[in-house]
Amino acid sequence: MRASSPFTVYAAVDIADGRCVRLLQGRFGTETVYSDDPVEVAVGLARAGARWLHIVDLDGARTGTARNRGLVLEAIRAAPCPVQAGGGLRSLDDVEEVLAAGGSRAVLGTVALEDPAELRRTCERFGERVAVSLDARDGELAGHGWTVGSGLPVLDAVRRLSDAGVSWFVYTDVSRDGTLSGPDLDGLLRVAAATDRPVIASGGVAGLDDIRVVASHAADGVAGVIVGRALYEGKFSVGEANRAAAEGASGRWEQPLRER
C-alpha cells in the first residue's frame, strides 16, 4: 500500500511551553524559541504555501499530559491546509479529539510502542488517518519524547507496526533533528524497503538539495519530508521547498557529484 498522492513537504510546528520551538537532537533543554504564538506561525506557513503542516506537542510527547493540546487544536482549526498532529496522543480518545478538530492525520509515538492493543483499535477505527513516528537513536526506537529507549530495533518495529494496521510512518534519526546536517537517507531507505506503507522523512534537512534527494526516492515509498529549522532560519522559502520536491520527485533531477 503505497501513497498515491504527490511527494509532499510538511512544514513543522513544534510546541513547548506554549511557544514555537525547535530542539537540537530531540533533547529538551536545547530549545530555540522562534515565536510565542505557534498558531500564528502555523497559519503563516500555510499562507506562504505549505501544503501540509506537521504539528507536535513536545511536552505532551515527553510526559503524556496534553499541556499544549489546546494550541494544537487551535492551529488545526485555523490553518487553511491539511494538518498531521502528534505529541501526547496516548489513546483512541486523544486521536479522536485531534481528528474531530479537523486534523487530517494523527501521529502516534509512545502508545504504538507500549500498548499494541490500543494501537490496533485506533488503526481499525481511523485507518489511513493514523501514522506512527519512528524516532530512532542508534538503530532503536525511542519513546516519551525521545527520552526513553525502547530496546526495539527500528526495522523489527516497522514490520510489527505494519501488521498492526499502521498506514503511514514518519522516520526521524533523532541525532540529526534540528542540526541542519542532512537527512539520514540510508536509514530512511531501509525503513521504506521494510514496509509497503508510505514513509515521511524527518530530521536534518538543511538545503533544497536535501529535499530533492529525499524526493527522488518517491518511487521507493518515500512520500514526504518534514522541514523545520531550515525554514525558520531562512535557508529557503516554503515555495522553494515545494518546487525542489517536485524537481526531485520528477525523476529528471540528477544529484550533483560530490567533489573529492
VOPAGU-2260 file (C-alpha; in pm, 1 decimal, decimal comma):
REM VOPAGU-2260
SITE   aa  ch    i         X         Y         Z
SITE  MET   A    0       0,0       0,0       0,0
SITE  ARG   A    1     198,1     297,4    -126,9
SITE  ALA   A    2      85,6     660,6    -119,3
SITE  SER   A    3     -83,5     771,2    -439,2
SITE  SER   A    4     -55,9    1141,8    -356,6
SITE  PRO   A    5     235,4    1356,6    -477,7
SITE  PHE   A    6     550,8    1381,4    -270,5
SITE  THR   A    7     480,4    1643,7      -3,2
SITE  VAL   A    8     680,4    1890,3     202,4
SITE  TYR   A    9     546,9    1918,8     558,7
SITE  ALA   A   10     624,9    2241,4     744,1
SITE  ALA   A   11     694,8    2164,9    1110,2
SITE  VAL   A   12     546,1    2347,9    1406,8
SITE  ASP   A   13     682,1    2214,2    1737,2
SITE  ILE   A   14     521,8    2348,7    2053,6
SITE  ALA   A   15     677,8    2350,3    2401,3
SITE  ASP   A   16     561,7    2557,5    2697,1
SITE  GLY   A   17     315,4    2734,5    2467,2
SITE  ARG   A   18     582,0    2854,1    2224,7
SITE  CYS   A   19     703,2    2753,4    1879,1
SITE  VAL   A   20    1046,6    2596,2    1923,9
SITE  ARG   A   21    1298,6    2358,3    1773,7
SITE  LEU   A   22    1501,9    2110,7    1974,1
SITE  LEU   A   23    1857,1    2004,5    1898,2
SITE  GLN   A   24    1881,5    1626,3    1852,2
SITE  GLY   A   25    1549,0    1585,5    2030,8
SITE  ARG   A   26    1696,6    1693,9    2363,9
SITE  PHE   A   27    1484,0    1900,0    2597,9
SITE  GLY   A   28    1668,5    2199,6    2738,6
SITE  THR   A   29    1814,3    2281,3    2395,7
SITE  GLU   A   30    1508,6    2470,6    2271,9
SITE  THR   A   31    1546,7    2757,4    2029,5
SITE  VAL   A   32    1233,7    2972,4    2055,5
SITE  TYR   A   33    1109,3    3109,6    1724,4
SITE  SER   A   34     774,0    3253,6    1831,4
SITE  ASP   A   35     547,5    3296,3    2130,7
SITE  ASP   A   36     247,3    3232,8    1904,1
SITE  PRO   A   37     260,4    2888,9    1739,6
SITE  VAL   A   38     -88,6    2929,9    1593,6
SITE  GLU   A   39      23,0    3241,1    1408,9
SITE  VAL   A   40     328,9    3050,7    1284,0
SITE  ALA   A   41     112,6    2763,9    1159,3
SITE  VAL   A   42    -123,4    2996,2     973,9
SITE  GLY   A   43     169,7    3191,8     830,5
SITE  LEU   A   44     336,3    2879,0     693,7
SITE  ALA   A   45      11,0    2767,3     532,8
SITE  ARG   A   46     -45,0    3107,2     377,0
SITE  ALA   A   47     313,4    3101,0     249,7
SITE  GLY   A   48     226,7    2788,2      52,6
SITE  ALA   A   49     272,6    2493,0     288,6
SITE  ARG   A   50      57,0    2210,2     157,4
SITE  TRP   A   51      67,6    2022,3     488,9
SITE  LEU   A   52     167,8    2109,2     842,8
SITE  HIS   A   53     327,9    1872,6    1095,2
SITE  ILE   A   54     238,3    1994,7    1444,0
SITE  VAL   A   55     377,4    1835,1    1760,6
SITE  ASP   A   56     308,6    1899,4    2129,2
SITE  LEU   A   57     659,3    1831,6    2257,3
SITE  ASP   A   58     560,2    1846,8    2622,1
SITE  GLY   A   59     281,3    1600,6    2553,7
SITE  ALA   A   60     521,9    1367,6    2375,2
SITE  ARG   A   61     752,9    1362,3    2675,5
SITE  THR   A   62     501,7    1342,2    2961,9
SITE  GLY   A   63     177,8    1215,0    2810,9
SITE  THR   A   64      -1,2    1520,8    2952,0
SITE  ALA   A   65    -167,9    1725,9    2679,1
SITE  ARG   A   66     -19,6    2051,5    2800,7
SITE  ASN   A   67     -33,9    2222,5    2460,4
SITE  ARG   A   68    -332,8    2034,3    2318,5
SITE  GLY   A   69    -545,6    2348,9    2309,6
SITE  LEU   A   70    -290,1    2526,9    2092,8
SITE  VAL   A   71    -258,7    2223,9    1864,8
SITE  LEU   A   72    -635,4    2213,1    1814,2
SITE  GLU   A   73    -649,7    2589,2    1760,0
SITE  ALA   A   74    -377,9    2566,0    1495,6
SITE  ILE   A   75    -558,7    2279,8    1322,4
SITE  ARG   A   76    -879,7    2482,9    1306,5
SITE  ALA   A   77    -705,8    2799,0    1189,2
SITE  ALA   A   78    -468,2    2659,1     926,8
SITE  PRO   A   79    -602,6    2665,9     569,3
SITE  CYS   A   80    -424,6    2341,9     477,3
SITE  PRO   A   81    -421,6    1979,8     598,0
SITE  VAL   A   82    -250,3    1908,8     928,5
SITE  GLN   A   83     -98,2    1597,7    1080,5
SITE  ALA   A   84     -56,6    1630,9    1454,4
SITE  GLY   A   85     107,0    1434,3    1733,6
SITE  GLY   A   86     262,8    1455,2    2075,2
SITE  GLY   A   87      92,3    1303,6    2377,1
SITE  LEU   A   88    -165,1    1106,1    2181,3
SITE  ARG   A   89    -186,0     804,3    2408,4
SITE  SER   A   90    -536,8     674,0    2339,7
SITE  LEU   A   91    -811,4     636,3    2083,8
SITE  ASP   A   92    -991,7     928,3    2250,7
SITE  ASP   A   93    -687,4    1153,5    2205,4
SITE  VAL   A   94    -674,7    1065,8    1837,3
SITE  GLU   A   95   -1046,8    1126,3    1800,0
SITE  GLU   A   96   -1009,1    1472,0    1956,0
SITE  VAL   A   97    -741,4    1573,6    1706,3
SITE  LEU   A   98    -927,6    1437,1    1404,9
SITE  ALA   A   99   -1262,2    1580,7    1516,5
SITE  ALA   A  100   -1099,6    1926,3    1529,2
SITE  GLY   A  101   -1016,0    1892,2    1160,4
SITE  GLY   A  102    -681,8    1718,4    1171,6
SITE  SER   A  103    -620,3    1508,7     863,7
SITE  ARG   A  104    -383,5    1261,5    1028,6
SITE  ALA   A  105    -283,9    1172,0    1384,9
SITE  VAL   A  106      76,9    1077,5    1457,1
SITE  LEU   A  107     129,8     829,1    1740,7
SITE  GLY   A  108     454,7     754,6    1919,1
SITE  THR   A  109     482,1     610,3    2267,8
SITE  VAL   A  110     147,2     430,3    2264,4
SITE  ALA   A  111     249,2     245,1    1949,1
SITE  LEU   A  112     546,8     100,2    2137,5
SITE  GLU   A  113     379,3      34,1    2472,2
SITE  ASP   A  114      12,9     -50,1    2403,9
SITE  PRO   A  115     -29,0    -269,1    2093,8
SITE  ALA   A  116    -396,7    -331,7    2169,3
SITE  GLU   A  117    -480,5      38,9    2181,2
SITE  LEU   A  118    -279,7      96,3    1862,8
SITE  ARG   A  119    -469,7    -177,6    1682,4
SITE  ARG   A  120    -806,2     -39,0    1799,3
SITE  THR   A  121    -706,8     306,6    1679,5
SITE  CYS   A  122    -594,4     178,7    1339,4
SITE  GLU   A  123    -914,1     -20,2    1298,2
SITE  ARG   A  124   -1121,0     287,0    1380,7
SITE  PHE   A  125    -937,7     554,0    1181,7
SITE  GLY   A  126    -747,6     361,7     911,7
SITE  GLU   A  127    -538,0     578,0     681,6
SITE  ARG   A  128    -562,2     874,7     917,0
SITE  VAL   A  129    -316,8     710,5    1158,6
SITE  ALA   A  130      61,6     742,6    1135,9
SITE  VAL   A  131     334,7     626,0    1371,3
SITE  SER   A  132     650,7     823,2    1438,7
SITE  LEU   A  133     965,9     611,5    1424,8
SITE  ASP   A  134    1210,8     811,8    1635,1
SITE  ALA   A  135    1544,1     634,2    1610,1
SITE  ARG   A  136    1857,3     661,0    1824,0
SITE  ASP   A  137    2142,2     426,1    1734,9
SITE  GLY   A  138    1910,2     194,6    1544,8
SITE  GLU   A  139    1644,4     152,9    1813,5
SITE  LEU   A  140    1319,0     335,3    1874,1
SITE  ALA   A  141    1281,6     593,1    2149,0
SITE  GLY   A  142     958,4     696,8    2316,8
SITE  HIS   A  143     834,6     954,2    2566,3
SITE  GLY   A  144     953,0    1247,1    2358,2
SITE  TRP   A  145    1273,5    1073,5    2250,5
SITE  THR   A  146    1389,1    1040,3    2613,2
SITE  VAL   A  147    1344,3     666,4    2673,7
SITE  GLY   A  148    1497,6     390,8    2460,1
SITE  SER   A  149    1266,9     101,4    2381,7
SITE  GLY   A  150    1531,0    -159,9    2300,9
SITE  LEU   A  151    1328,9    -235,9    1987,5
SITE  PRO   A  152    1522,3    -227,2    1658,1
SITE  VAL   A  153    1366,1       7,4    1406,7
SITE  LEU   A  154    1313,7    -245,2    1129,3
SITE  ASP   A  155    1157,7    -500,7    1364,6
SITE  ALA   A  156     919,6    -230,1    1482,1
SITE  VAL   A  157     826,8    -134,3    1126,6
SITE  ARG   A  158     719,9    -487,9    1043,9
SITE  ARG   A  159     527,4    -526,4    1369,6
SITE  LEU   A  160     351,3    -191,9    1332,9
SITE  SER   A  161     262,6    -259,0     969,4
SITE  ASP   A  162      97,4    -583,1    1080,4
SITE  ALA   A  163     -99,6    -382,7    1340,5
SITE  GLY   A  164    -253,6    -174,2    1063,6
SITE  VAL   A  165     -45,0     145,1    1068,9
SITE  SER   A  166     -95,5     329,4     740,0
SITE  TRP   A  167     188,3     585,2     749,6
SITE  PHE   A  168     530,4     613,9     908,2
SITE  VAL   A  169     735,8     920,5     998,7
SITE  TYR   A  170    1104,0     830,4    1026,1
SITE  THR   A  171    1341,8    1051,8    1224,7
SITE  ASP   A  172    1707,6     995,9    1304,4
SITE  VAL   A  173    1689,8    1193,3    1628,0
SITE  SER   A  174    2065,3    1261,4    1627,4
SITE  ARG   A  175    2015,7    1472,1    1314,7
SITE  ASP   A  176    1698,8    1653,9    1417,0
SITE  GLY   A  177    1750,0    2029,6    1433,8
SITE  THR   A  178    2115,5    2003,2    1330,5
SITE  LEU   A  179    2093,5    2102,8     962,6
SITE  SER   A  180    2334,6    1815,7     897,1
SITE  GLY   A  181    2135,6    1642,1     623,2
SITE  PRO   A  182    1878,8    1361,6     639,5
SITE  ASP   A  183    1958,7    1000,5     725,5
SITE  LEU   A  184    1897,3     871,0     375,7
SITE  ASP   A  185    2032,0     520,7     440,5
SITE  GLY   A  186    1808,4     468,0     742,8
SITE  LEU   A  187    1511,1     615,1     559,8
SITE  LEU   A  188    1550,3     379,1     266,4
SITE  ARG   A  189    1589,0      77,6     492,7
SITE  VAL   A  190    1258,9     165,5     657,1
SITE  ALA   A  191    1089,3     221,6     320,6
SITE  ALA   A  192    1214,5    -116,0     199,2
SITE  ALA   A  193    1078,6    -290,4     509,4
SITE  THR   A  194     715,8    -184,8     456,9
SITE  ASP   A  195     464,0    -121,6     184,1
SITE  ARG   A  196     330,6     181,2     376,4
SITE  PRO   A  197     436,8     534,3     277,2
SITE  VAL   A  198     720,7     683,3     480,2
SITE  ILE   A  199     777,6    1051,5     559,5
SITE  ALA   A  200    1134,2    1164,4     629,0
SITE  SER   A  201    1219,7    1397,1     915,6
SITE  GLY   A  202    1533,2    1546,3    1062,6
SITE  GLY   A  203    1842,8    1721,0     932,2
SITE  VAL   A  204    1715,7    1898,9     620,8
SITE  ALA   A  205    1942,9    2197,0     560,6
SITE  GLY   A  206    1902,7    2290,4     196,4
SITE  LEU   A  207    1699,9    2242,5    -117,5
SITE  ASP   A  208    1919,8    1960,4    -244,2
SITE  ASP   A  209    1836,2    1763,7      71,4
SITE  ILE   A  210    1470,5    1790,2     -25,6
SITE  ARG   A  211    1546,4    1694,1    -386,6
SITE  VAL   A  212    1745,1    1388,4    -277,9
SITE  VAL   A  213    1469,7    1263,3     -46,3
SITE  ALA   A  214    1201,8    1331,7    -307,8
SITE  SER   A  215    1399,3    1141,0    -570,2
SITE  HIS   A  216    1307,5     825,0    -375,7
SITE  ALA   A  217     932,4     876,0    -409,4
SITE  ALA   A  218     909,9     558,9    -616,5
SITE  ASP   A  219    1070,8     369,6    -327,0
SITE  GLY   A  220     784,2     458,8     -94,2
SITE  VAL   A  221     916,7     787,4      45,9
SITE  ALA   A  222     608,8    1008,7      45,4
SITE  GLY   A  223     726,9    1332,7     200,0
SITE  VAL   A  224     976,1    1527,5     407,4
SITE  ILE   A  225     930,4    1738,2     719,8
SITE  VAL   A  226    1119,3    2067,2     732,3
SITE  GLY   A  227    1155,7    2286,3    1038,5
SITE  ARG   A  228    1467,2    2476,8    1136,5
SITE  ALA   A  229    1578,4    2543,2     779,1
SITE  LEU   A  230    1250,8    2725,7     712,9
SITE  TYR   A  231    1264,2    2921,8    1035,7
SITE  GLU   A  232    1620,0    3032,8     971,9
SITE  GLY   A  233    1551,3    3141,4     615,3
SITE  LYS   A  234    1761,5    2881,2     433,9
SITE  PHE   A  235    1480,9    2868,7     176,1
SITE  SER   A  236    1112,6    2954,3     147,4
SITE  VAL   A  237     812,4    2724,0     155,5
SITE  GLY   A  238     759,8    2783,2    -215,9
SITE  GLU   A  239    1121,9    2695,4    -293,6
SITE  ALA   A  240    1087,3    2378,6     -86,5
SITE  ASN   A  241     776,0    2275,5    -280,4
SITE  ARG   A  242     949,6    2335,1    -612,5
SITE  ALA   A  243    1256,5    2139,2    -503,2
SITE  ALA   A  244    1033,5    1847,6    -400,5
SITE  ALA   A  245     864,1    1847,8    -740,0
SITE  GLU   A  246    1202,4    1850,8    -913,8
SITE  GLY   A  247    1333,4    1562,4    -707,8
SITE  ALA   A  248    1021,3    1351,1    -747,9
SITE  SER   A  249    1002,0    1411,2   -1122,0
SITE  GLY   A  250    1270,6    1153,6   -1198,1
SITE  ARG   A  251    1452,6    1407,1   -1412,7
SITE  TRP   A  252    1672,6    1560,0   -1143,0
SITE  GLU   A  253    2022,6    1419,7   -1108,0
SITE  GLN   A  254    2211,0    1454,2    -782,9
SITE  PRO   A  255    2531,0    1656,5    -834,4
SITE  LEU   A  256    2852,2    1460,7    -796,1
SITE  ARG   A  257    3040,5    1547,4    -480,9
SITE  GLU   A  258    3389,9    1682,3    -514,1
SITE  ARG   A  259    3656,2    1451,0    -375,7
